């Protein structure tokens, strides 16, 4: 929200109280509180009719400082709140200064107001003159805003899933979940957290609407504002962007580790297409006949009867034997996923049940809230009610017991604000937060039934903390190259907001993609953390496009399954540290100023660079950081730093290996879940120094290979079970005996 009319004036009807100077300060046991006068106080008379702002600083975790700004403190406390996990920290507090780890917040004590954030003695950002303010408008609304400085060349990433430019500088962003597709300023997954190239991040601790003006209203500052009399935000010091993500996810929750099978290829019935068990089997058998190994089959909305979503009952007209069908699919080695949402249509038998039990969201007069959008007369499950959560969970448990392995938890964004919640939650704050309750209920059902490490969702909506319940996909895109690019921007933005796993509809959801679009998207989709073929009005089996599409899908599916030792190690890192499997170049190369605006390429794990091709002709231009990089598919090398333009066939894509990397390659290409240590190949790319390679095994076991490269020799030591394995240097393969603990190789 903008409050000014240029640099000097406020907008008509807007008055703002800005701190003028520190009037007093109080040091508590674990806090520093500053009373800021909003005009100069030179004598006692100046204290009359003179408002104060109260600014309280605490240290919830190492390298993290919370700042809370309050005008009137008499407001009734509102909830829900984000669930943050603090860590013990011995904060250093003295007059006008608080330190947490390497981060210090220091108030200016002179005539001019200021709040500086310093790391290692260097100012990384701060709130300067007229940066902080309490706002009143002519129509009686109140807001608190803060403005934090941006340095020369400093860029901002994050703020959840955003489909516009990856760099948010110059943008106005409202944190408000909406069902808006992938081609507008609206987003399904809004997160009031941003990450900068300056080595810090900022979380605004407000689950409702937060308005950001990122180098827009004030081009040298990032402004954020919330309605009411109180605003709380946390500054998180890195010093690198990846460090910021680690510390942010330590506060808001690390992603669960998805099961290995979920990294395989998913195929769906698509949305409005006609299907039954015979149709499903024709797809599954057709994939098997063409050596296109599937991992998951997904049943979209019409597994239930029309006008009945959700009643969690299979449509008996097309699926007369659901338990038998699920058992038959499992016999083919497939997992199954079902589409669900938190809306209850009036025709559903669950509507009357939910109304009678008080499980549905109500209006102030006690009526059940309803409308006709999406499903006729639909209501909304009130997940603030423990009984409603259990009621909904019980319906899902019945499906899990039937043999279902995963749920696509769709929707969760169309949440009204003119309602009353069971637990008294504030409707404005619950609008965005609803998705957290919804996805947690679904995820917990799967985790309790299948065990730790076996639960996985395909979720569309999210807020702060939603990364704990993977996987999230990018929503309703279109079958065009333009939409393919906007999907990637949305994913990179989301992953810069702490989400470790991400997917998208290969080929686009809306429309029938041109075969060229589909084939290029296949390469991008199989080089994402999770890979799903899905559409709206048309099936997404590759032979519906052309014969080459079958070959392309086979090649990239096999490639992904061979890369699973590397990918699952990256997944474990995301689970343990919060650093996403896919991430922007900024996270991998924070010292390279050329990477800040790169939104058509990404890192897959720490050592693979992917540049999807966004044209039928195959021409692609991408940036290579310093060093000699190697094309994984061809062995050709590219020297950076610099820009590269290449032309790729449909069976190829720029997939480059970082200099010095060791990539573990699996022995199987028919499935994603196997013992990655059995027959693993280590591919070495310009090895130098010591590199530790973690290769996951089943049950959480990990084998570590230590590679030492010096001079003309490479020594490799294995720590763990004795397994047959080999090392590949360029085109030369040297086999090592199953019982060898180490060996020395001569580099060709």
C-alpha positions in Angstrom: 0.0 0.0 0.0 1.3 3.4 -0.9 0.9 6.3 1.5 2.9 9.1 -0.1 2.5 11.4 -3.1 6.1 11.6 -4.2 9.0 12.1 -1.9 7.7 15.1 0.0 4.0 14.8 0.5 1.5 12.3 1.9 -1.5 11.2 -0.1 -4.7 13.1 0.5 -6.4 12.1 3.8 -3.3 10.3 5.1 -1.4 11.3 8.2 1.7 9.5 9.5 3.4 9.6 12.8 7.2 9.1 12.2 9.7 8.6 15.0 11.7 11.8 15.5 14.2 10.7 18.1 14.7 8.4 21.0 12.9 9.7 24.1 13.7 6.9 26.4 14.8 3.2 26.5 14.3 0.3 28.8 16.6 -2.8 29.0 14.7 -5.9 30.0 15.9 -9.4 30.8 15.9 -10.4 27.1 14.6 -7.2 25.3 15.4 -3.7 24.4 12.5 -1.3 24.3 12.7 2.2 22.8 10.1 4.9 23.2 10.2 7.1 20.2 8.8 10.6 20.2 7.1 11.6 17.0 8.1 15.2 17.3 11.0 17.0 18.9 10.7 17.2 22.7 12.8 20.1 23.9 10.9 21.0 27.2 8.0 19.6 29.3 5.4 21.4 27.2 6.4 19.4 24.2 5.3 16.2 25.9 1.6 17.3 25.7 -0.4 16.0 22.7 2.7 14.2 21.6 2.3 10.6 20.5 4.9 8.0 21.2 5.8 4.8 19.2 7.0 1.8 21.2 9.7 -0.2 19.5 10.8 -3.5 21.1 13.7 -5.6 20.0 14.4 -9.2 20.9 16.6 -12.1 19.7 14.6 -15.2 18.9 17.5 -17.1 17.3 21.2 -16.6 16.5 21.7 -13.9 13.8 18.0 -13.0 14.0 16.5 -9.9 15.6 12.8 -9.2 15.9 11.5 -5.6 15.8 8.0 -4.9 17.0 6.4 -1.5 16.4 3.3 -0.4 18.3 1.3 2.7 18.5 -1.8 2.0 20.7 -1.2 -1.2 22.7 -4.8 -1.7 23.8 -5.9 -3.7 20.8 -7.3 -7.2 21.6 -4.8 -9.8 20.6 -5.7 -11.5 17.3 -4.8 -14.9 16.0 -3.8 -17.2 14.4 0.0 -16.5 14.4 2.7 -18.2 12.5 4.2 -21.1 14.4 7.9 -20.1 14.9 10.5 -22.2 16.7 12.9 -20.0 18.6 16.5 -21.1 19.4 18.3 -20.2 22.6 20.6 -17.2 22.1 22.6 -15.2 24.6 21.7 -11.7 23.3 24.0 -8.8 24.2 21.9 -5.9 25.2 23.1 -2.4 26.2 21.8 1.1 25.8 20.2 1.4 22.4 21.8 -1.8 21.1 21.0 -5.5 20.9 23.2 -8.2 19.4 22.3 -11.7 18.3 25.2 -13.7 17.0 26.8 -11.6 14.2 23.8 -9.3 13.9 23.3 -6.0 15.8 20.4 -3.6 15.9 21.5 -0.1 16.9 19.3 2.9 17.5 20.6 6.4 16.8 20.8 8.5 19.9 21.2 11.9 18.3 18.8 14.5 16.9 17.9 12.4 13.8 16.0 9.1 14.1 17.6 5.9 12.9 17.7 2.1 13.4 20.7 0.4 11.8 21.3 -3.4 11.3 25.0 -4.3 11.3 26.7 -7.5 10.6 30.4 -7.8 11.5 30.4 -4.0 11.9 29.0 -3.4 8.4 25.6 -1.8 8.0 23.5 -4.2 5.9 20.2 -2.3 6.1 18.2 0.0 8.4 15.2 2.2 9.0 16.0 5.8 8.4 14.2 9.1 8.5 10.5 8.6 7.8 11.1 4.9 7.4 8.9 3.8 10.3 5.4 5.2 10.8 1.9 4.9 12.2 -0.7 5.8 9.6 -4.2 7.1 9.9 -6.5 7.6 6.9 -9.5 9.9 6.4 -11.8 6.9 6.4 -10.7 5.7 9.9 -8.2 3.0 8.9 -4.9 2.6 10.7 -1.7 0.9 9.6 1.9 0.5 10.7 4.6 0.6 8.1 8.3 0.1 8.0 10.9 0.9 5.3 14.3 -0.8 5.2 17.1 0.6 3.1 18.4 -1.1 -0.1 22.0 -0.7 -1.1 23.3 0.2 -4.5 22.6 -2.8 -6.8 20.8 -4.7 -4.1 18.0 -6.9 -5.4 15.1 -8.6 -3.6 13.8 -12.2 -4.3 11.1 -14.2 -2.6 7.6 -13.1 -1.3 6.3 -16.5 -2.1 5.2 -17.7 -5.5 5.2 -14.8 -7.9 4.9 -15.2 -11.7 6.3 -11.8 -12.7 10.0 -10.9 -12.7 12.1 -12.9 -10.3 13.7 -9.6 -9.0 11.0 -7.8 -7.0 12.6 -4.4 -7.2 10.0 -1.9 -8.6 7.0 -4.1 -7.7 4.0 -3.7 -5.5 3.1 -7.0 -3.9 0.1 -7.9 -1.7 0.4 -11.0 0.5 -3.1 -12.4 -0.1 -3.7 -15.9 -1.4 -5.9 -16.0 -4.5 -6.8 -18.5 -7.2 -5.4 -16.5 -10.1 -3.6 -18.9 -12.4 0.1 -18.3 -13.3 -0.2 -15.3 -15.6 -1.3 -12.5 -13.2 0.0 -10.7 -10.1 -2.1 -13.0 -7.9 -0.6 -16.1 -6.4 -1.6 -19.2 -4.6 1.3 -19.2 -2.2 2.0 -15.9 -0.6 4.9 -15.6 1.9 5.7 -12.3 3.7 9.4 -13.1 3.5 12.0 -11.7 1.2 15.6 -12.5 0.5 18.2 -9.9 -0.7 21.6 -10.0 -2.4 22.8 -8.0 0.6 23.1 -11.1 2.7 19.9 -10.9 4.8 16.2 -11.7 4.7 13.1 -10.2 6.3 10.0 -12.0 7.6 7.0 -9.9 8.4 5.3 -11.9 11.2 1.7 -11.3 10.2 -0.4 -14.1 8.6 -3.0 -11.7 7.1 -2.6 -9.1 4.3 0.9 -7.6 4.2 1.5 -4.9 1.5 5.0 -4.6 0.1 6.4 -1.8 -2.0 9.8 -3.1 -3.1 11.9 -0.2 -4.4 8.7 1.2 -5.8 7.0 3.9 -3.7 10.5 4.7 -2.3 13.0 3.5 -4.8 15.8 3.1 -2.3 13.8 1.1 0.3 11.6 -1.9 0.8 8.4 -0.9 2.5 5.9 -3.2 4.2 2.7 -2.4 6.0 -0.1 -4.1 7.9 -3.5 -2.8 9.1 -3.9 -2.0 12.8 -1.6 -0.7 15.5 1.2 -3.2 15.6 3.8 -4.6 13.2 6.4 -7.2 13.9 9.3 -8.3 11.6 12.4 -10.3 11.9 15.7 -9.5 10.2 17.7 -12.6 9.5 21.5 -12.3 8.7 23.2 -14.9 6.5 25.8 -13.8 5.4 24.9 -15.8 2.2 21.4 -16.1 0.8 21.6 -19.9 1.4 22.5 -19.2 5.0 19.5 -17.0 5.3 17.3 -19.8 4.0 18.8 -22.2 6.5 18.0 -19.8 9.4 14.6 -18.9 8.1 13.5 -22.5 7.8 15.0 -23.3 11.2 12.4 -20.8 12.5 9.4 -21.6 10.3 10.0 -25.4 9.8 12.1 -27.6 7.6 10.5 -29.6 4.8 9.7 -33.2 5.4 11.6 -35.7 3.3 9.3 -37.0 0.5 9.5 -40.7 -0.3 11.8 -41.7 -3.0 9.0 -43.0 -5.2 7.5 -39.6 -5.3 10.4 -38.3 -7.4 9.3 -40.6 -10.3 7.0 -39.7 -13.1 3.4 -39.0 -12.3 0.6 -39.4 -14.8 -2.9 -38.1 -14.3 -6.3 -38.6 -15.8 -6.4 -34.9 -16.5 -9.2 -32.7 -15.2 -12.3 -32.6 -17.3 -11.5 -35.6 -19.5 -13.7 -38.7 -19.5 -12.2 -41.8 -17.9 -12.8 -45.1 -16.2 -10.7 -48.0 -15.1 -10.3 -49.2 -18.7 -9.1 -45.7 -19.8 -6.7 -45.6 -16.8 -5.3 -49.0 -17.7 -4.9 -48.1 -21.4 -2.6 -45.2 -20.3 -0.7 -47.3 -17.8 -0.2 -50.2 -20.1 0.6 -47.9 -23.0 3.4 -46.3 -20.9 4.8 -49.7 -19.9 4.7 -51.0 -23.5 6.8 -47.9 -24.6 9.3 -48.3 -21.7 8.0 -45.1 -20.0 8.4 -46.1 -16.3 5.6 -44.6 -14.2 5.8 -44.2 -10.5 2.4 -42.6 -9.6 -1.0 -42.5 -11.2 -3.2 -39.6 -10.2 -7.0 -39.6 -10.3 -8.2 -36.0 -10.8 -11.6 -34.5 -9.7 -14.0 -36.7 -11.5 -13.1 -39.8 -9.5 -16.1 -38.4 -7.5 -19.5 -37.7 -8.9 -20.2 -34.3 -10.4 -21.7 -31.7 -8.0 -20.6 -33.8 -5.1 -17.0 -32.5 -4.4 -16.0 -33.4 -1.9 -17.8 -36.4 -0.6 -14.8 -38.8 -0.9 -16.9 -41.4 -2.6 -15.8 -43.0 -5.9 -18.3 -42.5 -8.7 -19.9 -46.0 -8.9 -20.9 -45.4 -12.6 -17.2 -45.5 -13.7 -15.4 -47.1 -10.8 -17.6 -50.0 -9.5 -14.7 -51.7 -7.6 -12.3 -49.1 -6.2 -10.5 -51.4 -3.7 -10.0 -54.0 -6.3 -8.8 -51.4 -8.8 -6.3 -49.9 -6.4 -5.0 -53.4 -5.6 -4.6 -54.1 -9.3 -2.7 -50.8 -9.8 -0.4 -51.6 -6.9 0.3 -55.0 -8.5 1.7 -53.1 -11.4 4.1 -51.3 -9.1 2.2 -48.0 -9.1 1.3 -45.7 -6.2 -2.0 -43.8 -6.5 -3.0 -40.2 -5.7 -6.4 -38.7 -5.4 -7.6 -35.1 -5.9 -9.3 -33.5 -2.9 -10.2 -30.0 -1.6 -11.6 -28.5 1.6 -14.9 -27.5 0.1 -18.1 -29.5 0.6 -20.8 -29.2 -2.1 -24.4 -28.9 -0.9 -25.3 -32.1 -2.8 -22.6 -34.1 -1.0 -23.9 -36.2 1.8 -21.2 -34.6 4.0 -22.9 -31.3 3.8 -25.7 -32.2 6.1 -23.3 -34.1 8.3 -20.9 -31.2 8.6 -23.7 -28.7 9.2 -25.2 -30.8 12.0 -21.8 -31.3 13.6 -20.7 -27.7 13.4 -17.8 -28.6 11.2 -18.5 -25.9 8.5 -17.6 -22.3 8.6 -20.4 -20.0 9.6 -21.6 -16.5 9.2 -22.1 -14.1 12.2 -25.8 -15.0 12.3 -25.0 -18.8 12.6 -25.9 -19.7 9.1 -23.4 -21.9 7.2 -21.4 -19.8 4.8 -22.1 -20.9 1.2 -21.8 -19.8 -2.4 -22.2 -21.3 -5.9 -18.7 -20.7 -7.2 -16.8 -24.0 -8.0 -19.5 -26.3 -6.6 -23.2 -25.5 -6.1 -24.0 -24.4 -2.6 -20.5 -25.3 -1.4 -19.4 -24.8 2.2 -16.0 -24.7 3.8 -14.5 -27.0 6.4 -13.6 -25.2 9.6 -10.2 -26.6 10.4 -10.0 -24.4 13.6 -12.5 -26.8 15.1 -10.6 -30.0 16.4 -13.7 -32.1 15.8 -13.9 -30.9 12.2 -10.3 -31.7 11.7 -10.9 -35.2 13.0 -14.1 -35.6 10.9 -12.3 -34.6 7.7 -9.2 -36.8 8.6 -11.4 -39.8 9.1 -12.8 -39.5 5.6 -9.2 -39.5 4.2 -8.1 -42.4 6.4 -10.8 -44.5 4.8 -9.3 -43.9 1.4 -5.8 -44.6 2.7 -7.0 -47.9 4.2 -8.5 -48.6 0.7 -5.0 -48.3 -0.8 -4.5 -44.6 -1.7 -0.9 -43.4 -1.2 -1.1 -39.6 -1.7 -3.5 -36.7 -2.0 -3.5 -33.7 -4.3 -4.7 -31.1 -1.8 -6.1 -28.6 -4.3 -7.5 -25.1 -3.5 -7.4 -23.5 -0.1 -7.2 -19.9 -1.4 -10.8 -18.9 -1.7 -11.3 -18.2 2.0 -14.0 -15.6 2.9 -13.4 -12.9 5.5 -17.1 -12.2 6.3 -17.3 -15.3 8.6 -16.9 -16.5 12.1 -14.4 -19.2 12.9 -14.9 -21.9 15.6 -11.9 -20.8 17.7 -12.5 -17.1 17.3 -9.7 -16.6 14.7 -9.5 -13.2 13.1 -11.0 -13.6 9.5 -8.4 -11.4 7.9 -5.5 -13.4 9.4 -7.2 -16.7 8.7 -7.6 -16.0 5.0 -3.9 -16.9 4.2 -3.4 -19.1 7.2 -6.2 -21.5 6.3 -4.0 -23.5 3.9 -1.6 -24.3 6.7 -4.3 -26.0 8.8 -5.7 -27.8 5.7 -2.5 -29.2 4.4 -1.3 -30.2 7.8 -4.4 -32.3 8.4 -4.0 -34.1 5.1 -0.2 -34.6 5.6 -0.7 -35.9 9.1 -3.2 -38.5 7.9 -0.6 -39.9 5.4 2.3 -39.7 7.9 0.4 -41.5 10.6 -0.9 -44.2 8.2 2.2 -44.7 6.0 5.0 -43.8 8.5 7.6 -41.0 8.6 9.2 -40.4 5.2 6.3 -41.9 3.3 3.9 -38.9 3.3 3.6 -36.6 0.3 1.1 -34.1 -1.0 0.6 -32.3 -4.3 -0.5 -29.0 -2.7 -1.4 -25.7 -4.5 -1.8 -23.2 -1.7 0.6 -22.3 1.1 1.8 -19.7 3.5 4.8 -19.4 6.0 5.6 -22.9 7.2 3.9 -24.6 4.3 7.2 -26.0 3.2 6.9 -28.6 6.0 4.3 -30.4 3.9 5.7 -31.1 0.5 5.2 -31.2 -2.5 3.8 -27.9 -3.9 3.0 -27.4 -7.6 2.7 -24.2 -9.5 -1.0 -24.2 -10.3 -3.0 -23.5 -13.5 -0.6 -22.7 -16.3 -1.1 -22.8 -20.0 0.4 -24.9 -22.8 2.8 -22.2 -24.2 6.5 -21.4 -24.0 5.5 -18.1 -22.3 3.6 -19.9 -19.6 6.5 -22.4 -19.2 8.8 -19.5 -18.4 6.3 -17.9 -16.0 6.0 -21.2 -14.2 9.7 -21.3 -13.7 9.7 -17.8 -12.3 7.0 -18.7 -9.9 8.9 -21.8 -8.7 12.2 -19.9 -8.3 10.4 -17.2 -6.3 8.7 -19.8 -4.1 11.9 -21.7 -3.5 13.6 -18.4 -2.6 11.0 -18.3 0.2 12.1 -21.5 1.8 10.2 -24.2 -0.1 12.4 -27.3 -0.7 10.4 -29.2 -3.3 8.4 -28.0 -6.3 6.6 -29.2 -9.4 4.5 -27.9 -12.3 2.1 -29.3 -14.9 4.3 -30.6 -17.7 3.0 -29.2 -21.0 0.7 -26.7 -19.3 -2.7 -27.2 -17.8 -4.9 -25.1 -20.1 -5.1 -25.8 -23.8 -3.5 -28.4 -25.9 0.2 -27.6 -26.2 2.0 -27.8 -29.5 4.2 -30.9 -29.7 7.3 -28.7 -29.5 6.1 -27.1 -26.3 5.3 -30.5 -24.8 8.7 -31.9 -25.7 10.7 -28.9 -24.4 8.6 -29.0 -21.2 9.3 -32.7 -20.7 13.0 -31.9 -20.3 12.3 -29.1 -17.8 9.7 -31.2 -15.9 12.0 -34.3 -15.5 14.8 -32.0 -14.3 12.6 -30.6 -11.5 12.4 -32.1 -8.1 9.0 -33.7 -8.9 7.5 -34.4 -12.3 3.9 -34.7 -13.3 2.1 -34.9 -16.6 -1.3 -33.2 -16.2 -3.8 -31.2 -18.3 -7.3 -29.8 -18.3 -9.4 -31.0 -21.3 -6.9 -33.3 -23.0 -4.9 -36.3 -21.9 -1.1 -35.9 -21.5 0.1 -39.2 -22.7 3.0 -38.5 -25.0 1.8 -40.5 -28.0 -1.1 -38.1 -28.3 1.5 -35.6 -29.5 3.9 -37.5 -31.8 6.3 -40.4 -31.8 9.3 -38.2 -30.9 7.5 -37.1 -27.7 7.5 -40.7 -26.6 11.3 -40.9 -27.1 11.9 -37.6 -25.4 9.9 -38.6 -22.4 11.7 -42.0 -22.2 15.1 -40.4 -22.4 14.5 -37.8 -19.7 12.7 -40.2 -17.4 15.6 -42.6 -17.6 18.0 -39.7 -17.0 16.2 -38.7 -13.9 16.1 -42.2 -12.4 19.8 -42.6 -13.1 20.4 -39.3 -11.3 18.4 -40.3 -8.2 21.4 -40.9 -6.0 22.4 -37.3 -6.6 18.8 -35.9 -6.4 17.8 -37.8 -3.3 21.0 -36.6 -1.6 19.9 -33.1 -2.5 16.5 -33.9 -1.1 18.0 -35.0 2.2 19.9 -31.7 2.3 16.7 -29.8 1.8 15.1 -31.7 4.6 18.1 -31.2 7.0 19.1 -27.6 6.1 16.2 -26.1 4.3 18.2 -25.3 1.1 15.8 -26.2 -1.8 16.6 -29.0 -4.3 16.0 -26.5 -7.1 17.1 -22.9 -6.5 18.0 -19.7 -8.1 21.6 -19.0 -9.2 21.8 -16.3 -6.5 21.8 -19.0 -3.8 24.6 -20.9 -5.5 26.7 -18.0 -6.6 26.1 -15.0 -4.3 29.4 -13.4 -5.1 28.6 -13.2 -8.9 26.7 -10.0 -9.7 25.6 -11.4 -13.1 23.3 -14.0 -11.5 20.9 -11.8 -9.6 18.4 -11.4 -12.5 18.7 -14.9 -14.0 15.2 -16.4 -14.2 15.4 -18.8 -17.1 17.9 -21.2 -15.5 18.5 -22.7 -12.1 20.6 -25.1 -10.0 19.4 -28.6 -9.5 21.1 -29.5 -6.3 24.4 -27.8 -5.8 26.3 -29.1 -8.8 24.0 -29.2 -11.8 22.9 -26.1 -13.8 19.7 -26.4 -15.9 18.7 -24.0 -18.6 15.3 -25.1 -20.1 14.8 -24.4 -23.8 11.9 -22.0 -24.4 11.7 -22.3 -28.2 10.7 -24.9 -30.8 13.9 -24.3 -32.8 16.0 -25.1 -29.8 18.1 -22.0 -29.4 18.8 -21.1 -25.8 21.0 -18.5 -24.2 22.2 -18.9 -20.6 24.9 -17.7 -18.3 27.8 -19.8 -17.0 29.6 -18.8 -13.8 33.4 -18.9 -13.6 35.3 -22.1 -14.3 35.2 -24.9 -16.9 31.7 -26.5 -16.8 30.9 -29.8 -18.5 27.7 -30.7 -20.5 26.5 -33.8 -18.6 24.9 -35.3 -21.7 27.7 -34.8 -24.2 30.9 -34.3 -22.2 31.6 -31.0 -24.0 33.0 -28.2 -21.9 32.1 -24.5 -21.5 34.3 -21.9 -20.0 32.8 -19.2 -17.8 32.1 -16.6 -16.7 30.1 -15.6 -19.7 27.0 -16.0 -21.8 26.5 -19.0 -24.1 24.1 -19.5 -27.0 23.4 -23.0 -28.2 20.9 -25.0 -30.3 19.5 -28.2 -28.8 17.4 -30.9 -30.3 14.3 -32.1 -28.4 16.4 -34.9 -26.8 18.8 -32.4 -25.3 18.9 -29.5 -22.9 21.7 -27.5 -21.3 22.6 -29.6 -18.2 26.0 -28.5 -17.0 28.1 -29.9 -14.2 30.0 -27.5 -11.8 33.8 -27.7 -12.0 35.2 -30.2 -9.5 31.9 -31.9 -8.9 31.4 -35.6 -8.3 28.0 -36.9 -9.5 26.8 -40.2 -8.2 24.9 -42.0 -10.9 22.5 -44.9 -10.2 22.4 -48.3 -11.9 18.7 -48.3 -12.6 16.5 -46.3 -15.0 13.3 -48.2 -14.5 12.2 -46.7 -11.2 13.2 -43.9 -8.8 13.3 -45.9 -5.6 16.1 -48.4 -5.2 19.3 -48.8 -3.2 21.3 -46.1 -4.8 24.6 -47.5 -3.5 24.1 -50.8 -5.4 26.2 -50.4 -8.6 26.6 -46.7 -8.2 29.0 -44.9 -10.6 30.8 -41.8 -9.5 31.4 -39.3 -12.4 34.2 -36.9 -11.7 34.4 -33.6 -13.4 37.8 -31.9 -13.2 38.3 -33.1 -9.6 40.4 -30.9 -7.4 41.0 -31.2 -3.6 38.8 -33.2 -1.4 35.1 -33.9 -2.1 32.7 -35.9 0.1 29.9 -37.5 -1.8 26.9 -38.8 0.2 25.0 -41.6 -1.5 21.7 -42.5 0.3 20.6 -46.0 0.9 17.3 -47.4 2.1 16.1 -46.7 5.6 18.1 -43.5 5.9 21.5 -45.2 5.6 24.2 -43.1 3.8 27.5 -44.2 2.2 30.1 -41.5 2.0 32.7 -41.6 -0.7 35.7 -39.3 -0.2 37.5 -38.2 -3.3 41.0 -36.8 -3.0 42.4 -35.3 -6.2 46.0 -34.1 -6.2 48.5 -34.0 -9.0 47.8 -36.7 -11.5 46.1 -39.1 -9.0 42.7 -39.5 -7.6 42.2 -41.5 -4.4 38.7 -42.7 -3.4 37.8 -44.1 0.0 34.5 -45.7 0.7 32.9 -45.5 4.2 30.1 -48.0 4.6 29.0 -51.4 3.3 31.1 -53.1 0.7 29.3 -52.7 -2.6 30.3 -53.1 -6.3 31.0 -49.7 -7.7 33.1 -47.9 -10.2 34.5 -44.5 -11.0 34.1 -42.8 -14.3 36.7 -40.2 -15.5 35.6 -38.7 -18.7 35.1 -41.6 -21.1 37.3 -44.0 -19.1 35.6 -46.3 -16.7 37.7 -48.1 -14.0 36.0 -50.9 -12.0 36.8 -51.3 -8.4 36.6 -54.6 -6.5 33.6 -55.1 -4.2 35.9 -55.6 -1.2 38.2 -52.7 -1.9 38.2 -49.9 0.8 40.2 -47.5 -1.4 42.0 -47.2 -4.7 44.2 -44.9 -6.6 43.4 -43.9 -10.2 45.5 -42.1 -12.7 43.7 -39.2 -14.4 43.6 -39.6 -18.2 
